[in-house]
Amino acid sequence: MKTGNFRTRRKTLAVAVTAAAALALSACGGSGFSGSEGESAEAEGATDAPISVLIGSSGEAETTSVTEAVDAWASESGMDASVSVASDLPQQLSQGFASGEPADVFYVSTDLFAGYAANGSLEPYGDDLENKDDFYPALQEAFTYEDQLYCAPKDFSTLGLVINNTLWEEAGLTEDDVPTTWEELASVAEQLTTDDVVGLGYGPEFQRLGVFTAQAGGGLVTDGAATVNSPENVEGLTFVQEMMNDGVAAFSSDLGSGWGGEAFGKGQAAMVIEGNWIAGAMSNDFPDVDYQVAELPEGPAGPGTLQFTNCWGIAADSDNIEGAKELVAHLTTAETQLSFAEAFGVMPSLQSAAEDWSTQYPDLAAFIAGGDYAQNLPAQQGASDVLAELNAQLETIKTADLQQLLDTLQTDMESVVADAG
């Protein structure tokens, strides 16, 4: 599915908090755990210990929305629960685990998940969720450790192709020209490139360029084995290298911008590869830019994109594990997740909520469509270090011997995978 309509203009894809969100939160009661439907947290064996929730917030909208959701559950359940915003979430989580007094419920990123699961910091509750099978399979995979789903995916984001409608039309392109293959992407990027504008922009990192390796059938870790230097990865990055050397694609940093969304908003790039978070940035910082979002073109192996996610972790040392589980069940219902989407632009992690989300935000539908084929970045302990080194090496992608570049990191990723096994 490709999205986009050049005859229907809209200046913003902003999403805002409304009173309906709060009403939806208070309406979704009941338990989300197997065998406990209709039972209260107390009946499940919860204590009366208060539940603390620690989040890393993107801003006031997210903080307000999560707080309202937790308050609604607390009011309905009779439990005491409160939300705090971390200034440095990984540091505060580590301090809490070390002291034996962690927050009860908290955000967990994929790069930290495996370490927390391995050292016993997390309560493995995910397999008990009634809606476990409704989470996207790749999201379940991201938070599975030793064949157990440890925690519920909170929400997710994918990458899509964001197109400046004005520059597109000035280049003589139409809706029929929205690219569906690599060849078409290179062609329209060339047509969009001028002395002042590059056709395609993206951040200088594998977290963006990895869409091309995915479309070539590659990935850094495949079926539990390190595959950094695979032919598929070389093929995907070679396509990037060719576009950059042809002058039709560029890093946002080379354009003088901090990220792809900034380069796009400033008109430095006619297209960018970015995630659904760009909607809020465009609304706040570049409200006059008219744009659309399409799914990324397919590569030799088919469609491919990357996804980014967090889960709702529960501390193994929590004084109220059962109450925390009931709270997480509430926070991951379709109703609550759709209210979060309205408040701060995330996409629900439940497959059953995808149609409602797409209907509510048709201009962003390409992002959630990517959830059907999105690829996770490797999350084993130490994988983030290999990824950081890969990003440093990719700064020289225009002149690099790509096979040699990837060969240098293959052994490092093999060690990471071996240690994780």
Secondary structure, 3 states (H helix, E strand, C coil): CCCCCCCCCCCCCCCCCCHHHHHHHHHCCCCCECCCCCCCCCCCCCCCCCEEEEECCCCHHHHHHHHHHHHHHHHHHCCCEEEEECCCHHHHHHHHHHHCCCCCEEEEEHHHHHHHHHCCCECCCHHHECCHHHECHHHHHHCEECCEECCEEEEEEEEEEEEEHHHHHHCCCCHHHCCCEHHHHHHHHHHHCCCCCEEEEECCCHHHHHHHHHHCCCCCEECCEECCCCHHHHHHHHHHHHHHHCCCEEECHHHCCCCHHHHHHCCCEEEEEEECCHHHHHHHHCCCCCEEEECCCEECCECCEEEEEEEEEEECCCCCHHHHHHHHHHHCCHHHHHHHHHHHCCECCEHHHHHHHHHHCHHHHHHHHHHHCEECCCCCCCHHHHHHHHHHHHCCCCCCCHHHHHHHHHHHHHHHHHHHC
